[in-house]
Amino acid sequence: MLNKIMKNIVRSLPLIGLIIMFSVMPAFAEETETNAKAIEALTTNLNIVWTSVAAFLVFFMQAGFAMVEVGFTRAKNAVNIIMKNLMDFAVGTLVFFFIGFGLMFGKSNGIFGTTNFMLGGDVLGSAEHWNWAFLIFQTVFAGTSATIVSGAMAERTKFKAYLCYSVFICAFIYPIFGSWAWGGLLDGGGWLENLKTPFVDFAGSTVVHSIGGWLALAGAIVLGPRLGKYSPDGKSKAIPGHNITLAALGVFILWFGWFGFNPGSTTVGNGEIGRVAVTTNLAAAAGAVSAMIIAWILFKKPDASMTLNGALAGLVAITAGCYTVTPMGSIWIGAIGGILVVFSVIFIDQVLKVDDPVGAVSVHGVCGAWGTLACGLFNAEKVLGTGEVSGGLLYGGGMNQLITQLIGVGAAFIWAFSIGLILFNVIKVTMGIRVSPEEELRGLDIMEHGMEAYDGFQIFSNS
């Protein structure tokens, strides 16, 4: 009898197992689904935190730009420069929120976007959390592009004219090109990123820096050189900056902020942050060293201003390829950027006769273009494990990526320089763009703002 009972129990075990399995499956599935949602929420929040922190670092770069520009120019214009760097971000933040963000990331992504103005027009603040982080990150980038122009036009520009063109840069000029290259980061999809071989500019060597640099070139040409910059025979005369210590502090702040600029462009809180930070740092170091060496050879002294700009040149150059090149590739990109910036500063100043007090066109325009083109040479996606093939010519990728990069660089120059010339000439013939000779000689601090940066010290001349 006992044996019969045991046999029946054994025969029933599969059925009992199925009953138990089906009874616990809903609870198990519910727990698994809950865990998956928790992991997804944690990942999203981590991405939001990292992107926001990176945005805060990039915002601090405004202080770096201000210190570089103040240090490389004369004491009598320091207040004016501080005001410009403050207001281009303040004004730029507002117009980018109301207009620029929608043009750059709107779904229609044509000349005029139709969505995402004020994050879809929802001023009550019910947009997704990620969109707020993305907005602040893109806002500080727009501010960077606008503030680049300030340095090339320093010491002789009317303050109200500066405010006017800052509005147009952040509301229209920067966002339109940004939509061509980065629109797909949210709801858009620009023509450069939809080419057969997509345009590569990971963090903005061209989108941010070259756009600002070419606008700076247009502005400096329309504005003309500072009084006393060129002798009657056309020979360039140096106008030294009043405080290289401040300029050096600005460069270190910018270098620090770039760890938000480039690694932050991953917008993902994972291990790639460290790799991008390494390529960024190596390029900056290589740029500083190569610029110092070239300046030492040319001028017989290790020139500090050229070396400082060399570090910035390396940073600007690696911004496009920081995610797609190897550490050795980043060293080459930064080193060549440091060499380029020295020769570019000399060429623009002495051959083109364009007065750029801080070297903004060379650092941001020229080296931004170089860094973007360098992706077509040094991209190593397969080596890095970020893609199936490497796009760089030096890594077996052929010419396709390099051709696409040339198209993007050319489009940026044509767009920014031509629109810049139109904008600055319109301002010139309407409200006026340049201060009077008397105002320039006395200094914009007193004449435009009614104060001095170093009141009571009188450490500058009026020449």
ChimeraX attribute file (.defattr): number of C-alpha atoms within 10 A of each C-alpha:
attribute: neighborCount
match mode: 1-to-1
recipient: residues
	/A:1	6
	/A:2	7
	/A:3	8
	/A:4	9
	/A:5	10
	/A:6	11
	/A:7	11
	/A:8	11
	/A:9	12
	/A:10	12
	/A:11	11
	/A:12	11
	/A:13	11
	/A:14	11
	/A:15	11
	/A:16	12
	/A:17	11
	/A:18	10
	/A:19	11
	/A:20	11
	/A:21	12
	/A:22	10
	/A:23	11
	/A:24	11
	/A:25	11
	/A:26	11
	/A:27	11
	/A:28	12
	/A:29	11
	/A:30	12
	/A:31	12
	/A:32	12
	/A:33	12
	/A:34	12
	/A:35	12
	/A:36	12
	/A:37	12
	/A:38	12
	/A:39	12
	/A:40	12
	/A:41	12
	/A:42	12
	/A:43	15
	/A:44	15
	/A:45	16
	/A:46	16
	/A:47	20
	/A:48	21
	/A:49	17
	/A:50	22
	/A:51	26
	/A:52	22
	/A:53	16
	/A:54	26
	/A:55	26
	/A:56	17
	/A:57	22
	/A:58	29
	/A:59	23
	/A:60	17
	/A:61	26
	/A:62	25
	/A:63	20
	/A:64	25
	/A:65	25
	/A:66	24
	/A:67	26
	/A:68	29
	/A:69	29
	/A:70	28
	/A:71	24
	/A:72	25
	/A:73	23
	/A:74	22
	/A:75	22
	/A:76	28
	/A:77	24
	/A:78	26
	/A:79	21
	/A:80	27
	/A:81	24
	/A:82	19
	/A:83	14
	/A:84	22
	/A:85	24
	/A:86	17
	/A:87	18
	/A:88	28
	/A:89	26
	/A:90	13
	/A:91	17
	/A:92	28
	/A:93	22
	/A:94	16
	/A:95	21
	/A:96	30
	/A:97	20
	/A:98	17
	/A:99	19
	/A:100	34
	/A:101	31
	/A:102	30
	/A:103	31
	/A:104	39
	/A:105	30
	/A:106	25
	/A:107	19
	/A:108	18
	/A:109	23
	/A:110	18
	/A:111	14
	/A:112	16
	/A:113	21
	/A:114	15
	/A:115	20
	/A:116	24
	/A:117	21
	/A:118	20
	/A:119	21
	/A:120	13
	/A:121	13
	/A:122	11
	/A:123	10
	/A:124	6
	/A:125	11
	/A:126	9
	/A:127	14
	/A:128	9
	/A:129	12
	/A:130	16
	/A:131	14
	/A:132	16
	/A:133	21
	/A:134	17
	/A:135	18
	/A:136	19
	/A:137	25
	/A:138	22
	/A:139	24
	/A:140	25
	/A:141	23
	/A:142	27
	/A:143	29
	/A:144	24
	/A:145	28
	/A:146	29
	/A:147	25
	/A:148	31
	/A:149	30
	/A:150	29
	/A:151	27
	/A:152	28
	/A:153	28
	/A:154	28
	/A:155	27
	/A:156	24
	/A:157	22
	/A:158	21
	/A:159	19
	/A:160	15
	/A:161	18
	/A:162	20
	/A:163	15
	/A:164	17
	/A:165	21
	/A:166	27
	/A:167	21
	/A:168	19
	/A:169	30
	/A:170	30
	/A:171	26
	/A:172	21
	/A:173	24
	/A:174	28
	/A:175	28
	/A:176	28
	/A:177	25
	/A:178	25
	/A:179	29
	/A:180	26
	/A:181	28
	/A:182	27
	/A:183	27
	/A:184	19
	/A:185	13
	/A:186	14
	/A:187	16
	/A:188	23
	/A:189	22
	/A:190	22
	/A:191	18
	/A:192	23
	/A:193	20
	/A:194	13
	/A:195	10
	/A:196	11
	/A:197	15
	/A:198	16
	/A:199	26
	/A:200	28
	/A:201	27
	/A:202	23
	/A:203	24
	/A:204	28
	/A:205	30
	/A:206	38
	/A:207	30
	/A:208	29
	/A:209	31
	/A:210	33
	/A:211	34
	/A:212	31
	/A:213	33
	/A:214	30
	/A:215	33
	/A:216	32
	/A:217	26
	/A:218	25
	/A:219	26
	/A:220	27
	/A:221	19
	/A:222	20
	/A:223	23
	/A:224	15
	/A:225	21
	/A:226	21
	/A:227	13
	/A:228	13
	/A:229	18
	/A:230	18
	/A:231	10
	/A:232	8
	/A:233	6
	/A:234	11
	/A:235	13
	/A:236	18
	/A:237	12
	/A:238	11
	/A:239	14
	/A:240	13
	/A:241	19
	/A:242	18
	/A:243	17
	/A:244	19
	/A:245	13
	/A:246	19
	/A:247	27
	/A:248	21
	/A:249	18
	/A:250	24
	/A:251	22
	/A:252	18
	/A:253	21
	/A:254	27
	/A:255	21
	/A:256	17
	/A:257	22
	/A:258	25
	/A:259	22
	/A:260	27
	/A:261	29
	/A:262	28
	/A:263	28
	/A:264	25
	/A:265	23
	/A:266	20
	/A:267	21
	/A:268	19
	/A:269	18
	/A:270	12
	/A:271	8
	/A:272	13
	/A:273	20
	/A:274	12
	/A:275	17
	/A:276	26
	/A:277	19
	/A:278	17
	/A:279	28
	/A:280	30
	/A:281	25
	/A:282	22
	/A:283	34
	/A:284	30
	/A:285	20
	/A:286	26
	/A:287	34
	/A:288	26
	/A:289	21
	/A:290	24
	/A:291	33
	/A:292	26
	/A:293	18
	/A:294	22
	/A:295	23
	/A:296	16
	/A:297	11
	/A:298	13
	/A:299	9
	/A:300	10
	/A:301	12
	/A:302	16
	/A:303	16
	/A:304	17
	/A:305	22
	/A:306	24
	/A:307	25
	/A:308	25
	/A:309	30
	/A:310	34
	/A:311	32
	/A:312	29
	/A:313	38
	/A:314	38
	/A:315	39
	/A:316	36
	/A:317	39
	/A:318	40
	/A:319	31
	/A:320	29
	/A:321	31
	/A:322	32
	/A:323	29
	/A:324	29
	/A:325	28
	/A:326	20
	/A:327	18
	/A:328	12
	/A:329	24
	/A:330	33
	/A:331	23
	/A:332	19
	/A:333	35
	/A:334	37
	/A:335	26
	/A:336	24
	/A:337	36
	/A:338	37
	/A:339	25
	/A:340	23
	/A:341	32
	/A:342	25
	/A:343	16
	/A:344	18
	/A:345	24
	/A:346	15
	/A:347	14
	/A:348	17
	/A:349	22
	/A:350	16
	/A:351	13
	/A:352	10
	/A:353	18
	/A:354	25
	/A:355	24
	/A:356	26
	/A:357	27
	/A:358	25
	/A:359	26
	/A:360	30
	/A:361	32
	/A:362	30
	/A:363	31
	/A:364	31
	/A:365	31
	/A:366	25
	/A:367	35
	/A:368	34
	/A:369	30
	/A:370	27
	/A:371	35
	/A:372	31
	/A:373	29
	/A:374	27
	/A:375	30
	/A:376	28
	/A:377	25
	/A:378	27
	/A:379	30
	/A:380	28
	/A:381	20
	/A:382	14
	/A:383	15
	/A:384	16
	/A:385	11
	/A:386	12
	/A:387	12
	/A:388	11
	/A:389	16
	/A:390	25
	/A:391	27
	/A:392	24
	/A:393	19
	/A:394	15
	/A:395	17
	/A:396	14
	/A:397	19
	/A:398	15
	/A:399	15
	/A:400	15
	/A:401	25
	/A:402	25
	/A:403	15
	/A:404	22
	/A:405	28
	/A:406	18
	/A:407	14
	/A:408	26
	/A:409	25
	/A:410	13
	/A:411	16
	/A:412	26
	/A:413	19
	/A:414	13
	/A:415	18
	/A:416	24
	/A:417	22
	/A:418	14
	/A:419	17
	/A:420	25
	/A:421	20
	/A:422	15
	/A:423	19
	/A:424	24
	/A:425	17
	/A:426	13
	/A:427	18
	/A:428	15
	/A:429	9
	/A:430	10
	/A:431	12
	/A:432	16
	/A:433	24
	/A:434	21
	/A:435	20
	/A:436	12
	/A:437	12
	/A:438	11
	/A:439	17
	/A:440	24
	/A:441	19
	/A:442	15
	/A:443	27
	/A:444	28
	/A:445	23
	/A:446	17
	/A:447	19
	/A:448	17
	/A:449	14
	/A:450	9
	/A:451	14
	/A:452	20
	/A:453	16
	/A:454	13
	/A:455	8
	/A:456	7
	/A:457	8
	/A:458	12
	/A:459	11
	/A:460	12
	/A:461	11
	/A:462	11
	/A:463	10
